[in-house]
Every structure is written in structure tokens, then in C-alpha cells.
Amino acid sequence: MSVTCNIVQLPFPSTATPHPGITAYYADYSHVFAHEMSSYFIPAGSLWELPLWVAHLSGMIEHLGLTAQFIDLSQFPADADACARRIIASTEPGQAVLLSPLAQNYAIALQVSRRLIAAGRRTILGGNMAGLSEPADATVIHRGLATPHSLLACLRSTAPVVTHMIRQGDQADWFPDYTLLESYRGKVPLLRLNASHGCLYTCDFCGDAWSRSLTLVSPAVLEHEIGQFERLFPETRLIYIGDKTFGQSKAAVRNLRDVFAERKNYRFIVQTHVAAIDEQLLDNMQALGVLVVELGFETASADVLRANRKSNRSLEFLQRTMRRLTDRGFRIVLNVLSGLPEETRESHTETLAFIHDARREIWLFNLYNFVPYPLTAQFNRLRDRIVDWEFSNWVEDGPPVFIPWHVTREESYGFFLEKVAAAHETISRRVSAGGADEGPVAPSFTEAAIP
């Protein structure tokens, strides 16, 4: 069977510009990061990262012996008619068109899909929003985790919905193909690589489709991906390890060390849980060349964390762990999640105090405002309290789209902006000092020393 699959990256509509305080914060964030690694930058008017799903689907299509075409509309006007015309002009009747929208371009994806069906194309809609889709929205709706097997089922299916789940212990053994993304060379500051997918924690605010299990990426796949990075994106030396909680899979860490043992020209960002950090993981991170450790902090309130089923430790334990990281030379980026439904004025005040008190250990902050994406456990809990169903407004730096339990929407967004201001006050000192103040000592490496 010879089928051309057309993978489409849609534009991301935006209904509002970011708050000026947020824009100013991330300008200084970029400045501080670039002081550590001069090749880092925040892309202007473009995607921050490669659309990784394209590489995975392209690899699955190739695995099936089929051919793929990438239609990149990320810079296209957010207009369904214009997008549909472009796709129709690039495809043939009967061909499959694959769409994997996020919340922000979900509505336009449905509009485009209906127009393509009317023009004789076969649309397959998947991704984290697919659970909200109706049979009339696409030729086939894929729910669950995509594999070559489930993709083939979608291409052959006469049913409106295909559901596929990966079992614990399965391996991701297809070879992602980045060839279709070569045009992004030099346009993104980092590459993303997964040595495992999933997470054994059960946090109710997490919408990662791979959650609740661990799926190992085989060493052969990792070697293949790195080979493509070297060939297609040779200038990009910063890699974000996308494992949801780095260190949960010891085999994944071991595989990364093995594949990079003779490749000393890369540095890494990892994200992990404070409970996952031990001496062995610290040793492995140093040996790998980790530069930045993102810690899932969310909030200083044990009550809010408990309400979201997040396994947490005391703030004293967190501070001790951060000192262990800084003593080893790692830069800490604290992930702060404002706007959780259970947030109160007291929990917000606790978090502001921690941001201030721990500023010596914390290098930067990733600041998010909670969005109840459909795959979060919070979505069903909040469904009747969601008041903004315009999905282009579901952004992680905008006002909440639901009514919180204990405060108003306006108060909740005000809390987020206060956290942004507190974090900005901390990092602005580093900008004033040329990128480094009295904070932690960076790992000893310079880009000039990288071969």
C-alpha cells in the first residue's frame, strides 16, 4: 500500500499580547541564560522548539514503508480557509492529513479538518485534545498514544475513533525522522530528546499523555536521533531531556550516558522531582554534562500539593536538596505553577516568601499559570467551572479560564503577576551584574572549549 501522509503543523492563534511584566521577565530570563550559554536565544515570531511530534510521526510513517510530506503552517495566518486552501493545493484527494493540535490551535484544527474532508481528504486528528473531538470533526480520531501500529490502524480504519494505549514495560522502538524539520536549523535554541516517556507520579495538574507509566526509548533509537542531530542541526549544542521526571528510569539515564560518552560537545537541561535526587543521580548528571536542573516546585503550600496528589517534601528538605545541587555546580530553574484551583491568599503568600528566601540557590524561574487541559485529572473536576471555552485563550501566562475554589479569577491572575514580579526582582540582579550575582557557581565549561 503506497500512501502519502501529510503532516500539518497549524498556526497558533493569539487573542491577546502577553502582559508587559511577563514580556519583561522573559527578556531578562533570556539575557541571563545567554550569559551562561551564548548560543541560547528566544526565537522571535517562531516556534521555540522543533515540532517534535512531526519527527515521531515521520519516523512511524517510514517504519510502515510509506512516505511523508510536512506542510508547515506555523508562520501562516490563523485563518482556517487560508490554511485549508494551502493544504488542498499540496495534497491529492484520498490522501491522509495528520493533525495534532494543542489547545491554542484546536478550534482552527477542527475547522480545517472539516474543510479538508469536504475536499476529499482523509483527516486523522490526534494529540492531547483528541478526547474532546466528535466523530464529525475528522475522518478518524486517534485517542491515546501513537505508535506505528495505531497509525496504521487509523490509515485503514472505517471506524471514527481509534484508541491505543502503551503498556508498562513497552519500548518506544521506532526511529524518529527529523529530515522534514531541517528548515529549523539555526532557528531554535535547543533540541529535545527523550530517553523515556511517562511518569510514575500522579499529579492531578499534569496533562502529559504519556503519564502513569514508563516507556523506555531503546539505545538504538537514541543513537539514531543523536546522529540526526549531528547531521541536521550541527550548531545546536543544548539538549533538553524531555523525560518527565529525570532519574525515575535508571536504564534511561544509563542509556544517555552511553550514547553521549564520546560526545562531549553537548550540554543538557533536565527536569526532575526533588524526591528523585540522590548521590547517584547527581554523579550521573555531572558525568553526562547537565548544565541546568529544572525542579518541579509548583507551590510552597503542602495543602495545595496534597489536593493535587503531588508527592512532596518539606520546604526545608527542598532547600537542602537545592544546596546539594548548587554545591555540585548545577544551575537550578524552579518551576512555579500559579493558579491551581485550590490556591488561596495564604498559599500564594507562602510561595512568594519561598521565592524570596531561596533566591541564592535559584538561578531562574519557569512561571506558569494553570490551564485545565483535557488530559489533566483537574479537567473533569473543573469542567462545570470552566467559563472560557475559547481555546486560543488557554495559555499558560493568561488569566484562568475557570472559576477557582477560593478566590476570584481576577485575584488568581493577580497572584500570578505578583509571582512574576517577585521572580523578576530576583533575576534582574543578575542582569545588572552582567549575568551572575551572588548566586551559585556555574558548572565549569565554556562553549569555546567544546570541540
N, C-alpha and C positions, 0 to 999 in steps of 0.2 A: 504494500500500500504506500503510494507516494503522495504525501500531503504536505503542503507548506503551511506552517503555523506562524501566524503573525503576532508577535508580542508587542503590545502597545503600552507605552508609558504616557499617561494622560497629564495634562497640566494640573496645577493646584490652584483653584480659585481662592482669592482672598477678599474678604469683605471689609477688612479694616487693616490699617497700618499698625505696627506694634506700638505700645506705649513708649514715649520718649525715654523714660527711665530704663526700660528694657533694652532699647537700642543702644543707649549709652553704656549700659553694663557690658553688653557683649562686644562693643568696640574695645573696651579696656580688657576684657577677657582674651580677645584675640591678640592684643598687644602683649599681654603677659605670657601667653602661650608661645608667641613668636619669639620672645626673648629667649625661651628655652630651646626652641627648635625653629630656626629662621624660615624654614620652608612651609611652616603652618600658616594658613590663611582661612578666612571665611569667604566663600565664593560670593560674588556679587550677582544677584539675579539668576542664580543657577542652583541645582541640587547640591546639597552639602556632601553627599556621598554617591557612589555608584548605585544605581538601582539594582541591588544585589539579586532581587528576585528574577531579573532578566537573565543573569548568568546561570542561575539554577534551572530555570525553565529551558533555556537554550541547551544546557547540558542534558536534560531529560529528553528533549526532542531528538538530539543527536543520538542518545542512547537507544532510542526507538528506531533509528535508521531513517528519520525524517529530516526535513530541512526547516530552518527558522529564518525569519526576517524580523528585524527590530524597527519599529516605527516610533521614533522618539518625539513626542509632542510636548515635552516638559516645558519648552520655551514658547509654546503655541498659545494663542489667545484662549481663555477659558470659555469657549463657545462651542456648544455641542454640535451645531450644524457645521461649523468650520472643521472641527475635529473629524466628524463623520465623513465629510467630503474628502479630506486628506487620506483617510484610511481606505475609503472605497476606491479612490484613484490608485492606491498602491496595492490593491488586492484583487483577487478574482472571485466570482460567485462560487459559493460552496466551500471556500477556504475558511479555516478556523482563525478566529481573532481572540487572543487571550488578554483578559483584563484583570488586574489585581489592585483595585483601588483601596486607598486609605479613607478615613472618614472625610478628609477635606476635599477629595475629588470623587466621592461615592456617588453623589447626585448626578454629576456630569457623566460618570461611567454608565449609569442606567440609561440616561438619555441617549448617549452614543450607541449603546448596545441595541436599543430598540430601533434606531435608525439603520444600523448595520443589518439587523435581521430583516427589515423591510427591503433592504437592497440585496438580499440573498446570501449574506454571510452567516457563518455559524459562530456565535459568540460563546465563549466559556469564561464565566466570571468566578473568580476565587478570591482568596485573601481573608483578612480579618473581619471584613464587613459582610461576607457572604451569608452569614446567618440571618441577616435582615432581608435578604433578597427573596422575591417571589418568582414562581416559575415563568411568569411573563416577562421578567426582566432580562433574561438571557436564554440562549438555546439550551445551555447546560449550566447549572450552578454547582461548583465544586466546594464542598464543605469539609474542613479538616486539613490534614497535612499532605501537601502534594508530593508524589513520588512518580517515577516513570510509569508504574503500574496504574496509578489513579489517573494520570494524564491520558494514558491510552484508553482507559475506561470512558473518560469524558469525550474523547475524539470519536468513539464508537457508539456512545450511549444514545438510546432513543428515549430514555427517561429524563425528566427535567432536573433531577438532582443526583449527584454522585457524592457519597460521603466516604472518607477514608481516614483511618487513624493509624498511627505508628505505635507499635507495642514497645514496652520497656525492653531494652536489650537489642533492638533492631539497630542496624548500622546505616548511616547515610552513605551509600556506596556509589552514587552516580557522580560523574565528573562535571562540575560547573564549567561552563564555557564563557569566557569573558571577551571573546573576539568581537561580538556585536557591540561591546562597550568601549572599544578602542578610541572612539572620538572623545572620551572623557579624559584622555591623557593630559595631565597638567592642569586640569580644571577642578580637581578635588584634592583636599589637603591630606587625606588619608585613605587607606584601603581597609576593608572589613573582612575578617577571616573567622570562621567558626571551627573549633576543634571538637565541639559537642553542641548539641541543641537541647534545649529544655532546662528545667529547674525542678528540684525536688521540694523547694519551699512552696507554700500555697497562699501567697499574699493575695488578698482579695482585690487589690488595686491593679494587679498586673494583667495585661491583656496579651501577653506573648502566646501565640498559637502553639508553641512547642512546649508549653509548661506541663508540669505534673509528671514528667518522665525525662530520662536522659537518653539521648541518641548519640552514639559516638560516630565521628567522622573518621573514616579509615585513613591510615597513614598514606596509602597510595593516592587518595583524593587530595590530602593536604599537599603532598609533593607536587601533584599536578597543578593545583591552584597557585602555589608559590612560583612554579615555573612560568605560569602565565603572567603573574605579577612582574617577574623579572623581564619578560619579553615585551609586554604591552604597556607597562607603567614603570619604566626603569628609574625615573626620577623620584618616585614616591616611596619614602623610606619609613613612614609612620604607619603602623598597622593597629587597628582597633580589633582586639579579640572579642568577638561577639557572644561568647559563651555567657549565658545569662548570669551565672554565678561561677566565676573562675575559681577553680580548685575543687569543685564538687566531684569532678571526674579526674581521678589521679591518672588514668590512662590517657585522657585528653592532654593533660599537662605534659606527660612524658612524651607523647607524640609530637607536641610542639617543640619541645627541647631537641628531639631527634632531628626534626626536619630543618631546624634553624642552627644546628650545631656548627655547620660550616658556613653559615650565612650571618656574619656579624655586622652587616650593614643595615640592619633594621632595628627600630625601637618600637615599643608597644605600649598601648593603653589597655588595661584590663578593668573589668568591673566585678565586684565581689561583695559578699556579705561578711560583716565583721566576725561572725562565728566560724567562717571558713578559714580564717587566717591562723596559721601556726608556723613553727620554725621551718618545717619542710617546705611549705608554700613560699615563705619568704626567700628561702635558699633558691628555689626553682625560679622565682620571679627575677632574682638577681642574675642567675645564670642565663636566663632567656634574654634579658636586656629590657625589662619592663621599666618604663620611664614614669608612667602615671598610673595610679590606682584609684579608680572610682569606687567610693563606698556608698552602698545603699543605706542612707540615714533616714530619709523621709521627714521625720518629725522627732522632736525631743520627748513627746508625750507617750509614755508607756500605755496609757489608756487608749489612745488613738491607734497605736500599732496593734494592740491586742484586739481591738474591734475589727481590724483588717487581717487578722490571723498571721501577722508577721512575727516570726521568731526574732526576739530582740534581746539585747543585753543592756545592762545599766549604762548610764552615761559615763560613769567612772571607768567601766570596762572599755567602752568605746574610746575614751581619751587615752587609756593606757595602750590600746592597740594602735592608735594613731601615732603615739610616740615611738612605738616599735617600728612602724613604717618609716617615719621621718629619720629615726636613728640609722636605718638602712639606706637612707638617701632617696626614698621614693617621694614623688610629689602626690599629695592627696587632693582629689577632687571630691567634694561632698555632694551627693545627690539629695536635694531638698525637694520634697513633694508637698506643696501647699494645697489647700482647697479640698482635702479629704472630707467626706460628708460629715464625719464625726468631730471635725475641728471645732474648737471653742476659743474664746478670747484667751483663756488660761493656757491652752496648748500652744497657741501662737506665740504668746509671751515667753513660754519656756524655750521655744525654738529660736526666737530672736536672741535670747540670753546665751544659748549654746553657740550660735553663730559668732557672737562677740567673744565669748570666753575661749573658744577653741581656735581663734584666728591665727595663732602662731603655728599650729600644726596644719591648718587647711590652706592649700595653695589657691584653689579656685572652687567655685560652686557651680553645679548644674542646677538650674532653678526651673521647676515645672509647676504648673497649676493642673490639678487633677481633671482628667476627662474620662467619663464612664464608657469607655469603648465596649462594644458588644461582647468581647471575649473575657471581660473582667467579671468577677463574681458580683461586683458592685452594680453592674448594669441592671440585672433583674431586680435587685434590691431598690434601685432608684428609678426604675422605668416610669412609675407614676408621678415622680417628682421632676422629671425632665421637662423643661418648659421651652427649650430652644432645639427644635428638630432640623434646623438649617445646618447641615453637616459641615459646611465650609466654616462655620463658627466654632467647630470643635477643635480648637487649637490649644496647645499647652502653655501659652502665655496670655490667654484671653480670659474674660470673665467666665465663671462657671455656667454651664448650660442647664443646671438643675438647682433645686432649692435645697440647700444644706439643712441638716437636722437642727442645728443650734444657733445659727447666725443667718443673716440675710445674704443674698447673693452679692449685694454691694459691699457688705462688710467682709465677706470672704475674699473678694477680689482686692479689697484694700489691704488685707493681710498679706496677700501675695506680693503686692507692690512694696509693702514695708520690708518684706524679706529681701526683695531685690535691692532695695536701698541699703539695707544692712550689709549684704554681701558686697555691694559696690563700694561701700566705705572701706571695707577690708582690702579689696584688691586695688583700689585706687592708690593706696600707699605704695604698692609695688610699681605701679605705673610711674608715680612721682619719683621713685627711686631707680627708675630705669629698668624695671622688670623684676627686681629682687630686693626685699627689705629684710627685716629681722626674722623672716620665716625660715623654713627648713632648707638644708643644703641639698642641692640637686645631685642626682647620680653623676658620676664623673665620666662624661662623654661629650664630645663635640662633634658636630657634623663634619668638620674639616678632617677629623680623624677617621671617618668612615670611608672604607675603600670603595 
